[in-house]
Amino acid sequence: MSDVRFSVRSLAIGFAMVMAAGAALALRPTVKLADEQRFDLEAAIPKQFGAWKIDPSVVPISVSPDVQAKLDKIYNQTLARTYVNAAGQRVMLSIAYGGDQSSEQSQVHRPEYCYASQGFQLRGSQVARLVTEYGQISVRRLLAVQGNRKEPITYWITVGDQATLPGFGRKLTQIAYGLTGKVPDGMLVRVSSIAADTGQAYEIQDAFLNDMLHATSPQARLKLAGRFGA
């Protein structure tokens, strides 16, 4: 009798495991937003807008070859430009777009890692609000220091049509997309300046980002900054 009960119990456990595996497979995201909504990063960002135009004499920080090899596996498109206005103020823009933001392995990397790998010390990390005519975006401010070079940084990330920051907020957005069966795309939007006056640099960066968002199409703006107020 005990052997019969053991067999029934084993069968029940086995059946439950098969059902759990099937449910996990059914819930696994399979539809890539990147395939449904094609996005051309280079074309999305105007080369000139507001008071800003490209300055080819300065480029944003590059990364070491080993780091670049890892980034190439994650990002489908990248853009790195420096813009300058009539007052000679420069802002370095770096955007990385990835078609799969569903896991830790495939999601966009935080700028902290990139700068630290190049020997920078990071200070003054804080969350702030970028106020735009469309709504507010939560951003992170950093100060990267290497010798006499001081580089204030502002960045945010997107997961699908949501702007967020690395951490709990990003994880919740990834899970929410996973439950719909969709694999979200996303990007890292980062601006920085070489400036001794950190506060003034952030003000200039905010003005630049406002001009950039105003100059992009609604479709590109959704990719860059998510749904404002969502």
KAMO-V158303 format. One record per pair of residues at least 12 apart in sequence whose C-alpha atoms are under 10 Angstrom apart, sorted by the first residue. I is the first residue (numbers start at 1). J is the second residue. Records with the same first field share a line. If there is no record, write none. Layout:
I->J ; J
This chain:
26->179 ; 181
27->178 ; 179 ; 180 ; 181 ; 182
28->178 ; 179 ; 180 ; 181 ; 182 ; 183
29->102 ; 175 ; 177 ; 178 ; 179 ; 180 ; 181 ; 182 ; 183 ; 184
30->178 ; 180 ; 181 ; 182 ; 183
31->178 ; 180 ; 181 ; 182 ; 183 ; 184
32->99 ; 100 ; 101 ; 102 ; 181 ; 182 ; 183 ; 184 ; 185
33->99 ; 100 ; 160 ; 182 ; 183 ; 184 ; 185 ; 186
34->76 ; 97 ; 98 ; 99 ; 100 ; 160 ; 183 ; 184 ; 185 ; 186
35->99 ; 183 ; 185
37->185 ; 219 ; 223
38->99
39->77 ; 97 ; 99 ; 219 ; 220 ; 223
40->77 ; 97 ; 220
41->76 ; 77 ; 78 ; 79 ; 95 ; 96 ; 97 ; 220 ; 223 ; 224
42->77 ; 78 ; 79 ; 80 ; 95
43->216 ; 220
44->215 ; 216 ; 217 ; 219 ; 220 ; 221 ; 223 ; 224
45->79 ; 95 ; 212 ; 213 ; 215 ; 216 ; 217 ; 220 ; 221 ; 224
46->212 ; 215 ; 216 ; 217
47->81 ; 82 ; 83 ; 212
48->83 ; 84 ; 85 ; 212 ; 215
49->83 ; 85 ; 208 ; 211 ; 212 ; 213 ; 214 ; 215 ; 216
50->85 ; 207 ; 208 ; 210 ; 211 ; 212 ; 214 ; 215
51->83 ; 84 ; 85 ; 86 ; 87 ; 208 ; 211
52->82 ; 83 ; 84 ; 85 ; 86 ; 87 ; 88 ; 89 ; 90 ; 91 ; 208 ; 211 ; 212
53->81 ; 82 ; 83 ; 84 ; 85 ; 86 ; 90
54->81 ; 82 ; 83 ; 84 ; 85 ; 90 ; 91 ; 92
55->81 ; 82 ; 83 ; 84 ; 85 ; 88 ; 90 ; 91 ; 92
56->81 ; 82 ; 83 ; 84
57->81 ; 82 ; 83
58->81 ; 82 ; 83 ; 84 ; 90 ; 91 ; 92
59->80 ; 81 ; 82 ; 83 ; 91 ; 92 ; 93 ; 94
60->79 ; 80 ; 81 ; 82 ; 91 ; 92 ; 93 ; 94 ; 191 ; 192 ; 193
61->80 ; 92 ; 94 ; 114 ; 115 ; 118 ; 192
62->80 ; 114 ; 115 ; 118
63->114 ; 115 ; 117 ; 118
64->114 ; 117 ; 118
67->113 ; 114 ; 117 ; 118
68->114
71->96 ; 98 ; 106 ; 108 ; 109
72->98
73->98 ; 105 ; 106
74->96 ; 97 ; 98 ; 99 ; 100 ; 101 ; 105 ; 106 ; 107 ; 108 ; 109
75->96 ; 97 ; 98 ; 99 ; 100 ; 106 ; 107 ; 108 ; 109 ; 186 ; 187 ; 188
76->96 ; 97 ; 98 ; 99 ; 100 ; 185 ; 187
77->95 ; 96 ; 97 ; 98 ; 99 ; 187
78->94 ; 95 ; 96 ; 97 ; 98 ; 187 ; 188
79->93 ; 94 ; 95 ; 96 ; 97 ; 189
80->92 ; 93 ; 94 ; 95 ; 96 ; 190 ; 191
81->93 ; 94 ; 95 ; 191
82->94 ; 191 ; 192 ; 193
83->208
84->208
85->208
89->193 ; 194 ; 195 ; 201 ; 204 ; 205
90->192 ; 193 ; 194 ; 195 ; 201 ; 204 ; 205 ; 208
91->153 ; 191 ; 192 ; 193 ; 194 ; 201 ; 204 ; 205 ; 208 ; 209
92->153 ; 190 ; 191 ; 192 ; 193 ; 194 ; 205
93->154 ; 155 ; 189 ; 190 ; 191 ; 192 ; 193 ; 205 ; 208 ; 209
94->155 ; 188 ; 189 ; 190 ; 191 ; 192
95->155 ; 157 ; 187 ; 188 ; 189 ; 190 ; 191 ; 224
96->108 ; 109 ; 157 ; 186 ; 187 ; 188 ; 189 ; 190
97->157 ; 158 ; 185 ; 186 ; 187 ; 188 ; 189 ; 223 ; 224
98->158 ; 159 ; 184 ; 185 ; 186 ; 187 ; 188
99->159 ; 160 ; 183 ; 184 ; 185 ; 186 ; 187
100->159 ; 160 ; 182 ; 183 ; 184 ; 185 ; 186 ; 187
101->158 ; 159 ; 160 ; 170 ; 171 ; 173 ; 174 ; 177 ; 183 ; 184 ; 185 ; 186 ; 187
102->159 ; 160 ; 170 ; 171 ; 173 ; 174 ; 175 ; 177 ; 178 ; 182 ; 183 ; 184 ; 185 ; 186
103->171 ; 174 ; 175 ; 178 ; 183 ; 184
104->171 ; 174
107->157 ; 159 ; 166 ; 170 ; 174 ; 184 ; 185 ; 186 ; 187 ; 188
108->157 ; 158 ; 159 ; 166 ; 185 ; 186 ; 187 ; 188
109->157 ; 166 ; 187 ; 188
110->155 ; 156 ; 157 ; 165 ; 166 ; 188 ; 190
111->142 ; 144 ; 153 ; 154 ; 155 ; 156 ; 188 ; 189 ; 190
112->125 ; 142 ; 143 ; 144 ; 153
115->144 ; 145 ; 146
116->144 ; 145 ; 146
118->146
119->144 ; 145 ; 146 ; 147
120->143 ; 144 ; 145 ; 146 ; 147 ; 149 ; 150 ; 151
121->143 ; 144 ; 145 ; 146 ; 147 ; 150
122->142 ; 143 ; 144 ; 145 ; 146 ; 150 ; 151 ; 152
123->141 ; 142 ; 143 ; 144 ; 145 ; 152
124->140 ; 141 ; 142 ; 143 ; 144 ; 152
125->140 ; 141 ; 142 ; 143 ; 144 ; 153 ; 154
126->139 ; 140 ; 141 ; 142 ; 143 ; 154
127->139 ; 140 ; 141 ; 142 ; 154 ; 155 ; 156 ; 165
128->140 ; 141 ; 154 ; 155
129->141 ; 206
130->154 ; 155 ; 156 ; 202 ; 203 ; 205 ; 206 ; 207 ; 209 ; 210
131->206 ; 207 ; 209 ; 210
132->206 ; 207 ; 209 ; 210 ; 211 ; 213 ; 214 ; 228
133->210 ; 213 ; 214 ; 228
134->210 ; 213 ; 214 ; 221 ; 225 ; 227 ; 228 ; 229
135->225 ; 227 ; 228 ; 229 ; 230
136->163 ; 225 ; 227 ; 228 ; 229
137->155 ; 156 ; 157 ; 162 ; 163 ; 164 ; 165 ; 225 ; 226 ; 227 ; 228 ; 229
138->155 ; 156 ; 157 ; 163 ; 164 ; 165 ; 225
139->153 ; 154 ; 155 ; 156 ; 157 ; 163 ; 164 ; 165 ; 189 ; 190
140->153 ; 154 ; 155 ; 156 ; 157 ; 164 ; 165 ; 166 ; 190
141->153 ; 154 ; 155 ; 156 ; 190 ; 191 ; 192 ; 198 ; 202
142->154 ; 155 ; 192 ; 198 ; 202
143->192 ; 193 ; 198
144->192 ; 194
145->194
148->196
149->194 ; 195 ; 196
150->192 ; 193 ; 194 ; 195 ; 196 ; 197 ; 198
151->191 ; 192 ; 193 ; 194 ; 195 ; 196 ; 197 ; 198 ; 201
152->191 ; 192 ; 193 ; 194 ; 195 ; 196 ; 197 ; 198 ; 199 ; 200 ; 201 ; 202 ; 205
153->190 ; 191 ; 192 ; 193 ; 194 ; 198 ; 201 ; 202 ; 205
154->189 ; 190 ; 191 ; 192 ; 193 ; 201 ; 202 ; 205 ; 206 ; 209
155->188 ; 189 ; 190 ; 191 ; 192
156->187 ; 188 ; 189 ; 190 ; 191 ; 224 ; 225
157->170 ; 186 ; 187 ; 188 ; 189 ; 190 ; 224 ; 225 ; 226
158->170 ; 173 ; 184 ; 185 ; 186 ; 187 ; 188 ; 189 ; 222 ; 223 ; 224 ; 225 ; 226 ; 227
159->171 ; 173 ; 174 ; 177 ; 183 ; 184 ; 185 ; 186 ; 187 ; 188 ; 223 ; 224 ; 225 ; 226
160->173 ; 174 ; 177 ; 182 ; 183 ; 184 ; 185 ; 186 ; 187 ; 222 ; 223 ; 224 ; 225 ; 226 ; 227
161->173 ; 184 ; 185 ; 186 ; 221 ; 222 ; 223 ; 224 ; 225 ; 226 ; 227 ; 228 ; 230
162->184 ; 186 ; 222 ; 223 ; 224 ; 225 ; 226 ; 227 ; 228 ; 229 ; 230
163->186 ; 187 ; 188 ; 222 ; 223 ; 224 ; 225 ; 226 ; 227 ; 228 ; 229 ; 230
164->188 ; 225 ; 226
165->188
185->223
186->223 ; 224 ; 225 ; 226
187->223 ; 224 ; 225
188->224 ; 225
189->209 ; 224 ; 225
190->205 ; 209
191->205 ; 206 ; 208 ; 209
192->204 ; 205
193->205
213->225
